[in-house]
Each structure stands twice: as C-alpha cells, then as structure tokens.
C-alpha cells in the first residue's frame, strides 16, 4: 500500500489585506486524492484566520498527485495538509 505522492503543488495567493496588515496564519485543508491523482472536495477544517481559507482551498484544489495504492490498485485517499501563510516568503 502506498500513500499519494505530490507531483505538483500550487502556492496559495496571499490575501492582500492580510499581507498589508502584517498577519500570518495557517489553514488545515482536508481533501480526497482520487484514483487519477486529482484533488476532490477540498475544504478548510480549521484556520487561524478565516480570511486565509479560500486561498488555501483554491491552491490545494490545483495540486496533482501520484494516486495512492492499495492491493496493487489506485484508490481514492483522504488527506489533510497544513497551508502556512508566512510574511517572510516572497
């Protein structure tokens, strides 16, 4: 059995108002990696600031994976990832 492996990860767009205000944060996004390696049903399960949720979910929705496998077959896999919004990144 294998967990999905990320092939490409789109960085989230930092919300302008949050950057201008100097606010950093984190969103935990839950989603399903389907048997084609695409992200389905992404949603925020918790966040430090609600203003970051849409950007985090939008970014994760564009990610691509090598599908998870069980018993030699590609399968849908539930996952969660933290998306960190940090002011000291470009």
C-alpha angles and dihedrals in degrees: 000000000000134000118229114273120214114242097177132008122194113213115235121250107248107235106250097225092049092050092047090050091049093241121152125189152155136240126194109214122198121199147146123253103210125214090269092056094252124133116246133183097006114182139159114256095182140353142180090227125018090217090073097053101084093048092048095048092045092052095046091048088065095052120114126212142186097245122253116253134215124178091355094304132106109249140183111262130196113224141174127202133180115232112202123204107201125177095214093066123091 
